[in-house]
């Protein structure tokens, strides 16, 4: 998506995470992305066999005319055997997958605390892989885990990647909610290193909710508006809708949630005109109509 001729910064593309259609498999994400008008896909590599087969993924991309803009490496606790048991090998395979799919970004989580050897090599491997491939490895902020009232941090050295320092970052707003972190302060700390946004929401509950943006208490609108005013789009930044639709009973319900999320992103990523250039109230209502409530 490009900017207008008025000198605004380019509007970043809005992609759909294949995780957003779970429990449906990756093909459903491509179908819905094409139907709803998303600009691309973030491929979550996990237990879904299609997500692990790059030939099938490329066919889906070509069939539906939806490019893969990012690859999410298999670094969840449940994907520790996807693409091998060596976490360094999984990073390298994810980078290779992104390059083969013409995706610019690989999303990574920090290592788990029990992965001591991996944690010791993580920062150097991320820097090395990014320097030699042209693929950006964007480390994602995470959150503590609460069990039986005990709050622990399962990541090394922590859940906030800015404390270690990396060249590129992914900001996840559902994770800032679960961590009870200040999302705007984290955005500022990430600075020009922020190249990827996971757009979701949360209420501050001690779990990863991935709500439709606007349904929780995170500053989703303000984050998008800040990115629209910055050089995020010009630098190739991507916004990815990553919401949970697993409780949807029908494809229609799932599509409605994903359409609402896309509408939210489009509305708040539009460049804001200077006060003298803003349309009057009547024209503004035409240019920026009120979003339709698509909640199931």
VMD Tcl script that draws the C-alpha trace (Angstrom):
set ca {
  {0.00 0.00 0.00}
  {1.49 3.35 -0.97}
  {1.14 6.85 0.41}
  {-0.63 9.69 -1.32}
  {1.19 12.42 -3.23}
  {0.88 14.81 -0.28}
  {4.27 13.77 1.11}
  {3.02 11.42 3.79}
  {5.13 8.48 4.88}
  {4.10 5.25 3.12}
  {1.38 3.31 4.91}
  {2.80 -0.01 6.16}
  {1.24 -3.22 4.83}
  {-1.17 -5.12 7.07}
  {-0.62 -8.87 7.07}
  {-2.55 -11.74 8.62}
  {-0.79 -14.26 10.85}
  {-1.64 -17.84 9.99}
  {-1.95 -18.32 13.77}
  {-5.04 -16.09 13.65}
  {-7.11 -18.80 11.96}
  {-6.25 -21.61 14.41}
  {-7.54 -24.32 14.65}
  {-7.89 -24.07 10.87}
  {-4.66 -24.75 8.96}
  {-2.52 -22.35 6.93}
  {-4.57 -22.62 3.69}
  {-7.52 -20.99 5.48}
  {-5.33 -18.00 6.34}
  {-4.43 -17.45 2.70}
  {-8.09 -17.78 1.67}
  {-9.29 -15.30 4.27}
  {-6.44 -12.87 3.65}
  {-7.37 -12.76 -0.04}
  {-11.11 -12.44 0.63}
  {-10.76 -9.68 3.22}
  {-8.07 -7.65 1.47}
  {-5.01 -8.18 3.65}
  {-1.69 -7.18 2.09}
  {0.11 -10.39 2.99}
  {0.71 -13.27 5.39}
  {2.96 -13.93 8.36}
  {3.69 -17.64 8.27}
  {3.68 -19.20 11.73}
  {5.80 -22.34 11.45}
  {4.42 -24.89 13.87}
  {2.73 -28.32 14.04}
  {0.55 -27.62 10.98}
  {2.33 -29.69 8.26}
  {1.49 -27.14 5.56}
  {3.32 -24.40 7.47}
  {6.50 -26.51 7.34}
  {6.35 -27.21 3.59}
  {7.65 -24.22 1.65}
  {6.53 -25.62 -1.71}
  {2.93 -25.79 -0.51}
  {3.19 -22.34 1.06}
  {4.48 -20.83 -2.19}
  {1.66 -22.47 -4.14}
  {-0.89 -21.01 -1.72}
  {0.71 -17.60 -2.03}
  {0.62 -17.71 -5.82}
  {-2.89 -19.17 -6.01}
  {-4.42 -16.47 -3.81}
  {-2.15 -13.59 -4.82}
  {-1.11 -13.02 -1.20}
  {2.64 -12.69 -0.51}
  {4.40 -14.03 2.56}
  {5.80 -10.92 4.26}
  {7.27 -12.57 7.37}
  {8.12 -15.96 8.84}
  {7.59 -16.68 12.53}
  {10.28 -19.15 13.58}
  {9.18 -22.30 15.47}
  {10.22 -21.13 18.94}
  {7.11 -21.90 20.99}
  {7.32 -24.48 23.75}
  {5.14 -26.79 21.64}
  {7.34 -26.48 18.53}
  {10.70 -27.50 19.98}
  {10.93 -30.42 17.53}
  {9.66 -28.62 14.42}
  {12.52 -28.29 11.88}
  {14.88 -30.17 14.19}
  {15.81 -30.07 17.84}
  {18.70 -27.60 17.50}
  {17.41 -24.04 18.14}
  {20.29 -22.48 16.19}
  {19.42 -24.74 13.29}
  {15.81 -23.59 13.50}
  {16.90 -19.95 13.28}
  {18.97 -20.66 10.19}
  {16.22 -22.70 8.56}
  {13.71 -19.91 9.29}
  {16.00 -17.35 7.69}
  {16.42 -19.60 4.67}
  {12.64 -20.04 4.46}
  {12.10 -16.28 4.55}
  {14.68 -15.77 1.80}
  {13.08 -18.46 -0.37}
  {9.61 -16.99 0.15}
  {10.85 -13.42 -0.50}
  {9.85 -12.44 3.03}
  {11.84 -9.66 4.64}
  {11.44 -10.51 8.33}
  {11.84 -13.46 10.68}
  {10.13 -13.16 14.07}
  {11.96 -14.73 17.02}
  {11.26 -15.20 20.72}
  {14.05 -14.90 23.30}
  {15.44 -18.27 24.46}
  {13.91 -20.13 27.37}
  {15.95 -20.12 30.57}
  {16.58 -23.85 30.35}
  {18.20 -23.38 26.90}
  {21.47 -22.19 28.42}
  {23.79 -22.96 25.52}
  {21.35 -21.46 23.07}
  {20.89 -18.36 25.23}
  {24.65 -17.81 25.29}
  {24.77 -17.84 21.47}
  {21.43 -16.20 20.69}
  {22.43 -12.55 20.29}
  {25.49 -13.36 18.18}
  {23.52 -15.75 15.95}
  {20.72 -13.22 15.40}
  {23.25 -10.54 14.46}
  {25.23 -12.89 12.22}
  {22.24 -14.27 10.37}
  {20.80 -10.83 9.72}
  {24.08 -9.40 8.49}
  {24.63 -12.12 5.89}
  {21.18 -12.69 4.41}
  {19.38 -9.35 4.18}
  {16.54 -10.87 6.24}
  {15.72 -8.93 9.40}
  {15.55 -11.02 12.58}
  {13.09 -9.15 14.80}
  {13.17 -10.29 18.44}
  {9.75 -10.18 20.11}
  {8.82 -8.99 23.59}
  {7.30 -11.73 25.74}
  {5.70 -11.91 29.22}
  {6.00 -13.64 32.61}
  {4.06 -16.81 33.33}
  {1.80 -17.01 36.39}
  {0.97 -20.40 37.90}
  {-0.67 -20.98 41.27}
  {-0.21 -17.30 41.99}
  {3.55 -17.45 41.36}
  {4.89 -15.12 38.66}
  {8.04 -16.36 36.90}
  {10.00 -15.27 33.82}
  {10.78 -18.27 31.61}
  {12.99 -16.32 29.17}
  {16.71 -15.54 29.22}
  {17.80 -12.94 30.06}
  {14.20 -11.65 30.33}
  {10.96 -11.00 28.48}
  {11.94 -7.49 27.32}
  {14.43 -7.80 24.42}
  {15.45 -4.14 24.65}
  {17.30 -4.99 27.87}
  {19.74 -7.07 25.81}
  {19.73 -4.91 22.73}
  {19.13 -6.18 19.20}
  {19.16 -4.50 15.83}
  {15.50 -5.28 15.07}
  {12.40 -5.86 17.20}
  {8.82 -7.10 17.06}
  {6.38 -5.32 19.38}
  {3.48 -7.55 20.48}
  {0.65 -5.66 22.21}
  {-1.02 -8.76 23.61}
  {2.28 -9.56 25.29}
  {2.65 -6.07 26.78}
  {-0.81 -6.55 28.27}
  {0.08 -9.92 29.82}
  {3.35 -8.50 31.15}
  {1.64 -5.32 32.37}
  {4.31 -3.39 30.52}
  {3.97 0.16 29.21}
  {3.56 -0.47 25.48}
  {4.33 3.13 24.48}
  {7.49 3.17 26.58}
  {8.59 -0.09 24.96}
  {7.86 1.34 21.53}
  {10.11 4.28 22.39}
  {12.89 1.98 23.62}
  {12.73 -0.07 20.43}
  {13.01 3.13 18.42}
  {14.12 2.73 14.81}
  {14.77 -0.95 15.53}
  {11.03 -1.62 15.57}
  {10.25 -3.20 12.19}
  {7.32 -5.46 13.02}
  {4.09 -5.02 15.01}
  {1.86 -7.83 16.23}
  {-1.48 -6.07 16.49}
  {-3.69 -7.63 19.12}
  {-5.03 -6.55 22.49}
  {-5.32 -7.68 26.09}
  {-6.91 -6.73 29.39}
  {-3.90 -7.18 31.66}
  {-4.90 -10.72 32.62}
  {-1.85 -12.94 33.26}
  {-2.20 -14.80 29.96}
  {-1.71 -14.18 26.26}
  {-5.21 -13.16 25.16}
  {-4.67 -11.90 21.60}
  {-7.94 -9.98 21.53}
  {-9.21 -8.04 18.54}
  {-7.57 -4.59 18.72}
  {-9.82 -2.17 20.57}
  {-11.38 -4.83 22.80}
  {-8.74 -4.61 25.54}
  {-6.88 -1.85 27.34}
  {-3.74 -1.57 25.25}
  {-2.98 1.65 23.31}
  {-3.44 -0.10 19.96}
  {-4.77 2.99 18.20}
  {-2.02 5.25 19.51}
  {0.70 2.77 18.59}
  {-0.62 2.55 15.03}
  {-0.97 6.32 14.80}
  {2.60 6.82 16.02}
  {3.86 4.38 13.42}
  {1.89 6.22 10.74}
  {3.64 9.46 11.69}
  {7.08 7.87 11.81}
  {9.28 6.33 9.16}
  {8.01 2.82 9.99}
  {6.31 2.32 6.63}
  {9.15 3.87 4.63}
  {11.63 1.58 6.37}
  {9.66 -1.50 5.32}
  {7.85 -2.07 8.61}
  {4.91 -4.49 8.69}
  {1.80 -4.65 10.87}
  {0.49 -8.17 11.48}
  {-2.94 -8.97 12.86}
  {-2.36 -11.72 15.41}
  {-5.62 -12.41 17.21}
  {-7.21 -15.52 18.66}
  {-10.26 -16.84 16.81}
  {-10.14 -20.37 18.18}
  {-13.53 -20.03 19.88}
  {-15.31 -19.09 16.65}
  {-17.87 -21.69 15.69}
  {-18.03 -20.86 11.98}
  {-15.84 -19.47 9.20}
  {-18.22 -16.50 9.06}
  {-17.55 -15.65 12.71}
  {-13.81 -15.94 12.15}
  {-13.95 -13.75 9.06}
  {-15.93 -11.11 10.96}
  {-13.26 -10.87 13.68}
  {-10.46 -10.67 11.14}
  {-12.33 -8.05 9.10}
  {-12.84 -5.95 12.23}
  {-9.14 -6.20 13.04}
  {-8.13 -5.20 9.51}
  {-10.52 -2.24 9.57}
  {-9.03 -1.09 12.89}
  {-5.52 -1.28 11.47}
  {-6.39 0.54 8.24}
  {-8.21 3.31 10.12}
  {-5.40 4.05 12.56}
  {-2.49 3.62 10.14}
  {-3.73 6.35 7.82}
  {-1.49 9.43 7.82}
  {-2.99 12.38 9.66}
  {-3.24 15.64 7.79}
  {-1.97 18.89 9.26}
  {-4.77 20.95 10.93}
  {-5.03 23.39 8.01}
  {-5.37 20.50 5.56}
  {-7.97 18.48 7.46}
  {-11.39 18.21 5.82}
  {-14.43 19.81 7.40}
  {-16.82 17.72 9.51}
  {-19.05 16.69 6.61}
  {-16.20 15.75 4.30}
  {-14.37 14.01 7.14}
  {-17.36 11.75 7.66}
  {-17.11 10.70 4.01}
  {-13.33 10.29 3.96}
  {-13.19 8.49 7.31}
  {-16.58 6.80 7.82}
  {-17.34 5.27 11.17}
  {-16.27 1.59 11.24}
  {-19.00 -0.98 11.00}
  {-19.40 -3.18 14.05}
  {-18.47 -6.62 12.74}
  {-18.39 -8.38 16.07}
  {-20.04 -11.81 16.03}
}
mol new
graphics top color blue
foreach p $ca { graphics top sphere $p radius 0.5 }
foreach p [lrange $ca 0 end-1] q [lrange $ca 1 end] { graphics top cylinder $p $q radius 0.2 }
display resetview
